[in-house]
Amino acid sequence: MNTQDQHGRGRTGPRPRRARLLAAAGATALVLASGAVAPSASAGPQSGPARAGEGEQGGKVLTVAVAQSVDSLSPFLAVRLVSTSIHRLTYEYLTAYDPKDNHVIPGLATAWKSSPDKLTWTYTIRSDSTWSDGQQVTAEDAAWTFNKMMTDDGAATANGSFVTNFEKVTAPSPTQLVIKLKTPQATMTALDVPIVPKHVWEKVDDFSEFNNDKDFPVVGDGPFVLTDYKPDSYVRLKANKDYWRGAPKFDELVFRYYKDQDAAVAALRKGEVSFVAGSPSLTPAQAASLEGDKNIHVNDAPGRRFYALATNPGAQSKDGTKFGDGDPSLLDQRVRNALFMAVDRKTIVDKVFQGHAVRGEGYIPPRFSSYFWKPSADQELAYDPAAAGRLLDEAGYRKNADGKRVGKDGKPLNYRVLCHATDPNDKAVGKYLQEWWGELGIGTTLNCLDNVTDPWLAGEYDLAFDGWSVNPDPDFVLSIHTCAARPQTPKDTGATDNFICDKTYDDLYAKQLAEYDPAKRAEIVKQMQSRLYDLGYMNVMAYPNAVEAYRTDQIASITTMPSDAGNIYGQDGYWSWWSAVPADSGGSSDGSSSTGVVIGVAAGVVVLVGLGVLVAVRRRSTAEERE
């Protein structure tokens, strides 16, 4: 719950699989830490990745410090941003997105077309791509991947929403893939699903349990090959010299996990890592501490994620079973709205993010102008503690002689708020919530954990800090609030972010998915945001900037997305890590339709044009999945 902001899933909330994947959990786009300590920077090949900069045999190593551990190395299961970012580097999607303006460009598919009724889509699969074990990549690999997701619930855990509308998938030839739909689907140019090698994965017995973490190197066809992994410590990848788009400039890419973000910043300063993204962003103090270093560049770009409070709507599975222990007072929309009206979003932006954010409004950040929505003046839940108090009175929660809000049963309101122990923003905002809600007569207990997954999956919380990275096409991050995204039973793990189920919202979701007219679809998406806002289960407080830093004495140039003043880390990191040029190579990025951005470029505000049916990087969660 990415992702994300996967968002893509870039997640920052909880929610990888229930049993095996509960280690330190979010999207894509979740930044959920597991409690592991940072690995040694000088460890050898068996005990850890090489030090940043130089590899074991003189090769160039790009080391990325991340504040999130891997939930799974299986692309069928992974939902955390770090995991889906790694899969984007090791497996091809049918299409990709140009970093300059996010228009769709060829990936594994070189061309695509639809039938007049939009129910049959035919993709031409490239003939110049091979798996890292030497076998040819064919349309049969893609057809097998989609069919497995359509027929095996375990294989549909992460990306199943993409195929629920598929009727039939075939591969008439090695270079032709045909997908027949039940109804038109506007996301067919952005099926952001990692295509896996059939000859490897058809040997898997249980997709719900297979973690893809025992046999290295992992067979893939992306710009990097996964060669080593230590849970809660690091992931190491080697450049794929035979990659069809051209080999990466760095010989190795290492993602190293740091539970302590200050330790990651210190490692950057000492040259032990090449890049730091934070959790998922550097704090203003951390960024300021790096500004004066001549060998470090701080990239402060308009963000593509939202920072929100999620309210427990009464956890319930698709079979109708209720579970969890959310406070029943929160089932009253007046109570939910009152809580948000007592939150001063301007103070959060000014004091917590110190100006490195924009005040929250709707679900989609202003960076995506076509889908960005703001409430009308009479709809807005503006900061108004007095009005919030009146709403609580109206809902039957009045102050007693001690100034505490109590219900008819005499029980005082005291909410538990889940927060990420690794995210200083959660703790800082939490202190304000205790103050603001305390003035309303409501008690607030911060429950800051390394692993918020367990209580979130169990519905054992009242409110929780949530956040997803949103992609240019918002379909995935909208889908996680549909009734169908809830788990089948309380013991299962669905794709839901917060157990929300609302028929009006569901109807709008289905309508936007089938709408090919960009303007009409954008209007429906805005109606969906309006509905979410009114329900009050998801209250967006801010849109944080993407603040990250990297060493200019290790990286000469790197591509951001968008290429003009965009960010680096996340699902779009595909272009960043593939294009990155070592500082002493004397070269520059080439081989793609976009231009490498020299480190030191000034960050400016870039507004992406809505792409309509050209759905861009949807990270699941990929989002970006929850972070």
C-alpha positions in Angstrom: 0.0 0.0 0.0 4.4 2.5 -4.5 4.4 4.2 -5.5 4.6 3.4 -6.4 4.5 6.3 -6.1 5.4 2.2 -7.5 4.4 4.9 -8.6 5.1 3.9 -11.3 4.5 1.2 -8.1 6.1 3.3 -6.6 5.0 2.8 -3.1 5.8 4.3 0.3 2.9 2.5 2.0 2.9 -1.1 3.0 1.9 -4.2 1.3 3.9 -6.8 -0.4 2.6 -10.3 0.0 1.2 -11.5 3.3 3.4 -14.5 4.2 6.8 -14.5 2.7 7.2 -10.9 1.7 6.5 -9.1 5.0 10.1 -8.1 5.6 10.5 -4.3 5.9 8.1 -2.8 3.5 5.9 0.9 -1.0 4.6 2.9 -4.5 5.5 2.9 -6.9 5.9 3.9 -5.8 6.6 2.1 0.0 9.7 3.2 1.8 9.3 0.5 4.5 12.5 -0.5 6.2 13.3 -3.9 7.6 15.7 -2.9 10.3 18.9 -4.2 8.6 22.1 -2.4 9.1 24.1 -0.9 6.2 26.5 -3.4 4.7 30.3 -2.9 4.6 31.4 -0.7 1.8 34.5 -2.8 1.3 33.0 -6.3 1.3 34.1 -8.7 -1.4 32.0 -10.5 -4.0 30.7 -13.1 -1.6 30.0 -10.9 1.4 28.9 -7.7 -0.3 29.1 -5.4 -3.4 32.2 -3.6 -4.4 33.0 -0.1 -3.2 31.5 2.7 -5.3 33.5 3.8 -8.2 35.8 0.9 -8.8 34.9 -2.7 -9.3 36.9 -5.8 -8.4 38.6 -5.9 -11.8 38.9 -2.3 -12.5 35.3 -2.0 -13.9 33.2 1.1 -13.1 30.6 0.7 -10.4 27.6 3.0 -9.8 26.3 2.5 -6.3 22.8 3.7 -5.3 21.9 4.1 -1.7 18.2 3.3 -1.1 16.1 3.5 2.0 13.9 0.6 1.0 14.6 -3.1 1.1 13.6 -5.5 -1.7 10.3 -7.3 -1.1 10.8 -9.8 -4.0 13.0 -10.4 -7.0 10.0 -12.0 -8.8 8.4 -9.5 -11.2 5.1 -11.3 -10.5 5.2 -10.4 -6.8 7.3 -7.3 -6.3 5.4 -4.1 -5.5 8.0 -1.9 -3.8 9.7 0.9 -5.7 13.2 -0.4 -5.4 12.1 -3.9 -6.5 10.2 -2.7 -9.5 12.9 -0.3 -10.5 15.4 -3.3 -10.6 13.0 -5.3 -12.7 12.7 -2.5 -15.1 16.4 -2.7 -15.6 16.5 -6.5 -16.0 13.4 -7.3 -18.1 11.9 -5.4 -21.1 8.4 -4.1 -21.3 6.5 -4.0 -24.7 7.0 -0.3 -24.8 9.1 2.4 -23.2 8.7 6.2 -22.7 11.1 8.8 -24.0 12.5 10.8 -21.1 12.2 14.1 -22.9 8.4 14.2 -23.0 7.2 10.7 -22.0 5.8 9.8 -25.5 5.6 6.1 -26.1 8.6 4.6 -28.0 9.5 1.0 -28.9 10.6 -1.4 -26.2 10.4 -5.1 -26.8 7.7 -4.2 -29.4 8.9 -2.2 -32.4 5.4 -1.4 -33.6 1.7 -1.8 -32.6 -1.7 -1.3 -34.0 -5.3 -1.9 -33.0 -8.4 -3.1 -34.9 -11.1 -0.5 -35.7 -13.1 -1.6 -32.7 -10.1 -1.4 -30.4 -10.6 -5.0 -29.3 -7.6 -6.6 -31.0 -4.1 -5.3 -30.6 -1.2 -6.6 -32.6 2.5 -6.0 -31.6 5.6 -6.6 -33.7 8.2 -8.1 -31.4 11.8 -7.1 -32.2 14.1 -9.8 -33.6 17.4 -8.3 -32.2 16.9 -9.0 -28.5 18.3 -12.1 -26.7 18.0 -13.4 -23.2 21.2 -13.2 -21.1 21.6 -17.0 -21.5 21.9 -16.5 -25.3 18.4 -17.7 -26.3 16.3 -15.5 -28.6 13.5 -13.4 -27.1 10.2 -14.1 -29.0 6.5 -13.2 -29.0 5.9 -16.5 -27.3 7.7 -15.2 -24.2 5.3 -12.3 -24.0 2.2 -14.4 -24.7 3.3 -16.9 -22.0 3.9 -14.1 -19.5 0.4 -12.6 -20.0 -1.3 -16.0 -20.1 0.3 -17.0 -16.9 -1.0 -13.8 -15.2 -4.4 -14.5 -16.6 -4.6 -18.1 -15.3 -2.5 -18.1 -12.1 -3.5 -15.9 -9.2 0.0 -16.1 -7.8 1.4 -14.7 -11.0 -1.2 -11.8 -11.0 -0.2 -10.5 -7.6 1.7 -7.4 -8.8 0.3 -6.6 -12.2 -2.9 -8.5 -12.5 -4.9 -5.3 -13.2 -3.4 -5.1 -16.6 -4.8 -8.4 -17.8 -8.2 -8.7 -16.2 -9.8 -7.4 -19.4 -7.8 -9.7 -21.7 -9.8 -12.4 -23.4 -7.0 -14.2 -25.3 -3.3 -13.7 -26.0 -1.5 -15.6 -28.8 1.8 -15.5 -30.6 1.1 -16.5 -34.3 4.8 -16.1 -35.0 8.1 -15.3 -33.2 7.7 -11.7 -34.0 3.9 -11.2 -33.7 1.9 -10.9 -30.4 -1.9 -10.6 -30.5 -4.0 -9.5 -27.6 -7.8 -9.7 -27.8 -9.8 -7.7 -25.2 -13.3 -8.1 -23.7 -13.9 -4.3 -23.9 -11.7 -1.4 -25.1 -8.8 -0.6 -22.8 -7.0 2.7 -22.9 -3.7 1.4 -21.5 -2.7 -0.9 -24.3 0.3 1.3 -25.3 1.6 1.0 -21.8 1.4 -2.5 -20.6 4.2 -2.0 -18.1 4.6 -5.7 -17.4 8.1 -7.3 -17.3 8.2 -9.9 -20.0 10.0 -13.0 -18.7 11.7 -15.9 -20.5 9.2 -18.8 -20.9 12.0 -21.4 -20.9 13.0 -20.4 -17.4 9.8 -19.5 -15.7 7.7 -22.4 -17.0 9.6 -24.6 -14.5 8.2 -22.6 -11.5 5.6 -24.6 -9.5 4.2 -22.0 -7.2 4.3 -18.4 -8.4 2.9 -17.1 -5.1 6.0 -18.5 -3.3 8.8 -18.3 -5.8 11.1 -15.4 -5.0 13.6 -15.7 -7.8 16.5 -15.2 -5.4 18.4 -18.5 -5.5 19.9 -19.0 -9.0 22.3 -16.3 -10.2 22.8 -14.7 -12.7 19.0 -14.2 -13.3 18.1 -14.6 -17.0 16.8 -11.4 -18.4 16.9 -9.2 -21.5 17.3 -5.6 -20.0 20.3 -3.3 -19.9 21.5 -5.1 -16.7 21.7 -8.7 -15.5 21.0 -9.4 -11.8 24.1 -11.2 -10.5 24.0 -11.1 -6.6 21.6 -10.3 -3.8 21.7 -10.2 0.0 18.3 -9.6 1.7 18.0 -6.3 3.5 21.5 -5.4 2.3 22.2 -5.0 -1.4 21.4 -6.0 -5.0 24.1 -6.2 -7.6 23.7 -6.0 -11.4 26.1 -6.3 -14.2 25.9 -4.4 -17.5 24.4 -6.4 -20.3 26.9 -6.0 -23.1 24.5 -7.5 -25.6 21.6 -5.2 -24.8 19.8 -4.2 -28.1 19.7 -0.5 -27.2 23.4 -0.5 -26.4 25.4 -1.5 -23.3 25.3 0.7 -20.2 28.4 2.8 -19.6 28.9 1.5 -16.0 30.1 -2.1 -15.7 28.1 -2.7 -12.5 25.1 -1.1 -10.7 24.6 -1.8 -7.0 21.5 -0.9 -4.9 22.6 -0.7 -1.3 20.1 -0.5 1.5 20.5 1.9 4.4 18.0 1.9 7.2 19.5 5.2 8.5 19.1 7.9 5.9 21.8 10.1 7.6 24.2 7.1 7.2 23.4 7.0 3.5 24.1 10.7 3.2 27.4 10.3 5.1 28.3 7.4 2.7 27.7 9.7 -0.3 29.9 12.4 1.3 32.7 9.8 1.8 32.4 8.5 -1.8 31.2 5.0 -0.6 28.0 5.5 -2.8 27.4 7.4 -6.0 23.8 8.4 -5.5 21.3 9.0 -2.6 17.6 9.2 -3.1 16.4 9.3 0.5 13.2 7.8 1.7 12.1 8.6 -0.9 13.6 12.1 -0.9 16.3 13.8 1.0 15.2 16.1 3.9 15.9 19.8 3.5 18.6 19.6 6.2 20.3 16.7 4.4 20.2 18.5 1.1 21.6 21.7 2.6 24.4 19.8 4.2 25.5 18.5 0.8 25.2 21.8 -1.1 28.7 23.1 -0.4 30.5 20.0 -1.5 32.2 20.7 -4.9 31.9 17.0 -5.8 28.3 16.6 -5.0 25.3 17.8 -7.0 21.8 18.1 -5.3 19.0 17.6 -7.8 15.7 19.3 -6.6 13.0 18.6 -9.1 9.2 18.9 -9.2 7.8 15.8 -7.5 5.6 13.1 -9.0 4.3 11.7 -5.7 1.8 12.7 -3.1 2.1 12.6 0.7 -1.1 11.7 2.4 -3.0 10.5 5.5 -4.9 7.3 4.8 -7.9 6.5 7.0 -9.0 3.0 7.8 -12.4 2.7 6.0 -13.1 -0.6 7.8 -10.9 -3.3 6.3 -13.0 -5.8 4.4 -12.2 -8.6 1.9 -14.0 -9.2 -1.4 -15.9 -12.1 0.2 -17.5 -9.6 2.6 -15.5 -10.6 5.7 -14.6 -7.6 7.9 -11.4 -7.7 9.8 -9.0 -5.4 11.6 -9.7 -3.0 14.5 -10.0 0.5 13.0 -11.8 3.0 15.1 -15.5 2.9 14.1 -15.8 6.7 14.5 -13.8 6.9 11.3 -16.6 5.3 9.3 -18.4 8.7 9.7 -17.4 11.0 6.8 -18.0 14.0 9.0 -15.3 12.8 11.4 -12.8 12.1 8.6 -13.4 15.5 7.1 -13.1 17.2 10.5 -9.7 15.6 11.0 -8.4 17.0 7.7 -9.8 20.5 8.3 -7.7 20.5 11.4 -4.5 19.9 9.4 -2.6 23.0 8.3 -1.1 22.0 5.0 0.7 25.3 4.6 2.6 24.7 7.8 3.6 21.2 6.6 5.0 22.6 3.4 6.8 25.5 5.1 8.0 23.9 8.3 8.4 20.2 7.5 9.4 20.3 3.9 10.8 23.8 4.2 9.4 24.8 0.8 10.6 21.7 -1.0 6.9 20.7 -1.7 3.6 22.0 -2.9 0.4 22.1 -0.8 -1.7 19.0 -1.4 -5.0 19.1 -3.2 -6.2 16.2 -5.3 -4.7 12.8 -5.9 -2.5 13.6 -9.0 0.4 16.0 -8.5 0.4 19.3 -10.5 3.4 18.0 -12.5 0.8 16.1 -14.6 -1.3 19.1 -15.7 -3.9 17.2 -17.7 -5.1 15.2 -14.8 -4.4 17.6 -11.9 -7.5 18.5 -10.0 -8.3 21.1 -7.3 -11.5 21.2 -5.2 -13.8 24.2 -5.8 -14.0 26.9 -3.1 -17.2 25.4 -1.6 -15.9 21.9 -1.7 -12.4 22.5 -0.2 -11.7 21.2 3.2 -9.7 24.3 4.1 -7.8 24.6 7.4 -10.5 25.6 9.9 -10.2 24.1 13.4 -13.5 25.8 14.5 -15.5 24.3 11.7 -13.8 20.9 12.4 -15.0 21.1 15.9 -18.6 21.8 14.8 -18.5 18.8 12.5 -17.4 16.6 15.4 -20.2 18.0 17.5 -22.6 17.2 14.7 -21.3 13.7 14.5 -22.0 13.2 18.2 -18.4 13.5 19.5 -18.5 16.4 22.0 -16.0 17.5 24.5 -16.4 16.4 28.1 -15.4 18.3 31.2 -11.8 17.3 30.6 -11.8 18.7 27.1 -11.8 15.2 25.5 -14.0 14.3 22.6 -16.2 11.3 23.6 -18.9 9.4 21.8 -22.3 8.4 23.2 -20.6 5.4 24.9 -18.4 7.9 26.8 -15.2 6.5 25.2 -12.7 9.2 24.2 -11.3 9.5 20.7 -7.7 8.4 20.6 -6.3 7.5 17.2 -3.3 5.3 16.3 -1.3 6.7 13.4 1.0 4.3 11.6 4.2 6.0 10.5 7.5 4.8 8.9 10.3 4.8 11.4 12.8 5.6 8.6 11.0 8.7 7.3 11.7 11.8 9.4 8.8 13.6 7.7 6.3 11.2 9.2 7.6 11.9 12.7 7.6 15.7 12.2 4.1 15.8 10.7 3.0 13.4 13.4 4.0 15.9 16.1 1.9 18.5 14.4 -1.1 16.1 14.3 -0.8 15.5 18.0 -0.9 19.2 18.6 -3.7 20.1 16.1 -6.0 17.2 16.9 -5.2 17.6 20.6 -6.7 21.1 20.4 -9.9 19.4 19.1 -9.9 17.1 22.1 -8.6 14.0 20.2 -5.7 11.9 21.4 -3.1 10.8 18.9 -0.6 8.0 19.3 2.2 7.7 16.7 3.1 4.1 16.0 6.4 4.5 14.1 7.6 1.1 12.9 10.4 -0.3 10.7 7.8 -2.6 9.2 4.3 -1.2 8.9 3.2 -4.0 6.6 1.8 -6.3 9.2 -0.6 -4.0 10.9 -1.6 -2.4 7.6 -2.4 -5.8 6.0 -4.3 -6.8 9.1 -6.3 -3.6 9.1 -5.0 -2.9 12.6 -4.6 0.9 12.4 -6.8 4.0 12.5 -4.8 6.3 10.2 -1.5 5.9 8.4 1.0 8.0 6.4 0.7 7.0 2.8 2.3 8.0 -0.5 2.6 6.9 -4.1 4.7 8.1 -7.0 2.2 8.8 -9.8 3.0 8.2 -13.4 2.0 10.2 -16.4 -0.9 7.9 -16.9 -2.6 7.5 -13.5 -4.6 4.3 -14.2 -2.7 2.1 -11.8 -2.6 4.4 -8.9 -6.4 4.9 -9.4 -7.0 1.2 -9.6 -5.8 0.5 -6.1 -8.9 2.1 -4.7 -11.4 -0.1 -6.5 -13.5 -2.8 -4.8 -11.8 -5.4 -7.0 -8.4 -4.5 -5.5 -9.3 -5.8 -2.1 -8.0 -9.2 -1.0 -10.2 -12.2 -1.8 -10.2 -13.2 1.9 -8.6 -11.7 5.0 -5.7 -14.2 4.6 -4.9 -13.0 1.1 -3.1 -10.0 -0.2 -5.0 -7.9 -2.7 -3.8 -4.9 -4.8 -5.7 -2.5 -2.6 -4.0 0.5 -1.0 -6.4 1.1 1.8 -9.4 -1.2 1.5 -11.6 1.5 -0.1 -14.7 0.2 -1.9 -17.2 2.7 -3.4 -19.5 1.9 -6.3 -19.6 5.5 -7.6 -15.8 5.5 -7.8 -15.7 2.0 -9.4 -18.1 3.1 -12.1 -15.9 6.1 -12.9 -12.8 4.0 -13.0 -14.3 1.6 -15.5 -15.5 4.6 -17.6 -12.0 6.2 -17.8 -10.3 2.9 -18.6 -12.5 2.5 -21.7 -12.2 6.2 -22.8 -9.8 6.9 -25.7 -10.4 10.6 -26.0 -7.7 12.3 -23.9 -9.8 15.3 -22.9 -12.8 13.2 -21.9 -10.7 10.7 -20.1 -8.9 13.4 -18.1 -12.3 14.9 -17.1 -13.4 11.5 -15.7 -10.1 11.1 -13.8 -10.8 14.5 -12.2 -14.2 13.3 -11.2 -12.6 10.3 -9.6 -10.3 12.5 -7.6 -13.2 14.6 -6.5 -15.0 11.5 -5.3 -11.9 10.4 -3.3 -11.6 13.9 -1.8 -15.2 14.0 -0.6 -15.0 10.5 0.9 -12.1 11.6 3.0 -10.4 8.2 3.2 -7.3 9.7 1.5 -6.3 13.2 2.5 -3.4 14.5 0.4 -1.3 16.9 2.5 1.6 17.8 0.1 3.4 17.0 -3.2 7.0 16.8 -2.1 9.8 17.7 -4.5 12.2 14.9 -5.6 15.4 15.9 -3.8 18.3 13.6 -4.5 22.1 13.9 -4.7 25.0 12.3 -6.5 28.8 12.6 -6.8 30.1 14.4 -9.9 33.5 12.8 -9.5 31.9 9.4 -10.1 29.2 10.3 -12.6 29.9 12.7 -15.5 26.4 12.8 -16.9 23.0 11.2 -16.3 19.5 11.4 -17.8 16.7 12.7 -15.8 13.0 12.2 -16.6 11.7 14.5 -17.9 15.1 15.4 -19.4 14.7 19.0 -18.5 14.8 19.3 -14.7 13.4 16.0 -13.9 14.2 13.3 -11.3 16.5 10.3 -11.5 15.4 7.6 -9.1 12.3 5.5 -9.6 10.7 3.7 -12.5 12.1 6.3 -14.8 15.5 5.3 -13.4 15.7 3.0 -16.4 17.0 5.8 -18.5 19.2 7.3 -15.7 21.2 4.2 -14.9 21.4 3.0 -18.5 22.7 6.4 -19.7 24.9 7.3 -16.8 28.5 8.0 -17.8 31.5 7.4 -15.5 33.3 10.6 -14.6 36.6 9.7 -16.0 35.3 8.0 -19.2 35.5 11.2 -21.3 32.3 10.3 -23.0 28.7 11.2 -22.9 25.4 9.4 -23.1 24.3 8.2 -26.4 22.2 5.5 -28.1 18.8 6.7 -27.1 16.3 9.3 -28.4 17.0 11.5 -25.4 19.9 13.5 -24.3 22.1 12.9 -21.2 21.8 15.7 -18.7 25.1 17.0 -17.4 25.3 17.1 -13.7 24.8 20.6 -12.3 21.8 21.5 -14.6 19.5 23.9 -12.8 16.2 22.4 -11.8 13.1 24.1 -13.2 9.4 23.4 -13.2 8.3 21.1 -16.0 4.7 20.4 -16.6 4.1 17.2 -18.5 1.5 17.1 -21.2 -1.3 14.5 -20.7 -0.7 11.6 -22.9 -4.3 10.4 -23.2 -4.2 6.8 -24.3 -0.4 6.8 -24.5 0.0 5.5 -21.0 3.3 6.2 -19.5 5.4 4.5 -16.9 2.9 3.1 -14.5 4.8 1.7 -11.8 2.8 -0.4 -10.2 3.9 0.1 -8.5 5.2 -0.3 -9.8 4.2 1.6 -9.3 5.9 4.0 -9.3 4.4 2.0 -6.7 4.3 3.1 -3.2 7.6 4.4 -1.9 
